[in-house]
């Protein structure tokens, strides 16, 4: 069972070969201004790390070390210097200390009675230092997301609803059906995005 699960999820998360990424990148219009770049590139501070810690849910599932975020929050005065140093060091060097990137993988059923491995979603339980790094990055990016991400991207952007996508899809189909002229043709594709949704290349 372990070998089957490992093999299946390894295939799902293996990066597809990219033929010519330069061609794709050449077609992308730069949206990050110099001012935005200055904000994103500024050195992280101890205050940002502290703020990030107290924004994480105190009882989020802990990693293999067994310590939830609440432990770090309640003992922050004693742990602050070492934890902050580890997080800030990552932002300077780009390298994480050994074990920080280790995760516990838990399989969560997507359907009431799962029968195949595709019926499970793997959830990675990360340790608090890893979560802090992620939270600091999110806090930096969040104020700029609405300017950088297309209006058609509804999910995961504050102030936007994923349900808006249903309305857009309905309007597109309605437009296709209302085309009267033979000179205007259109088609719609239904794509299975489960693999794309579950991983980031």
C-alpha positions, 0 to 999 in steps of 0.5 A: 500500500505504501509503495502504491501511494508513493508511486501514485503521488510521485507521478502526480507531483512530478514536473512535466517537461517544459519545451520552451519556457522562454517563448512563454515568458516572452509573451508575459507583460511585466506588471511589477513596477519598480516601486512594487519591486522595492517593497518585495525586495526589502529585507525582512524584519524581526517585527514581520516575523513576530507578526507572522507568528501571531497570525498563524492559528494556534492549534494548526496541526503540528509536524512530527515535532509535536509542537503546535504554533501555540507553544511558540506563541506562549514562549515567544520571549524565550524562543524569539531570538533563535526562531527569528534568526533562522527565518531571517537567515533563510531570506538572506541565504535561500537555504533552510536548516536541516529538517525545517523542510521535512513534512508529514503527509496525511491523506484526506478523503475527497469523497465519502467512500474513497476507493482509489488513490485519486480519491485522496488529497495529500496534505503536508503538515509543516513545522512552525519555522516553515510556516513562518517563512510562508506567512512572511512571504504571503504578508509581503505579496498580499497587498499587491495581488489585486494589481498583479493578478487578472480580474478573471482570477477569483480564487484566493484573492481578498475581496473576490469570490470563487463563485464569480467564475460560475457567472463568467462561465455562464456568460461565456456560454450564453454569448456563444449560443447567441452568435447568429452570424456564420462569420463568428464561430466559437467553442468551449473546452471542458478540462480536467484540472485536478492534476494542475490544481494539486501541484505547482510547477 
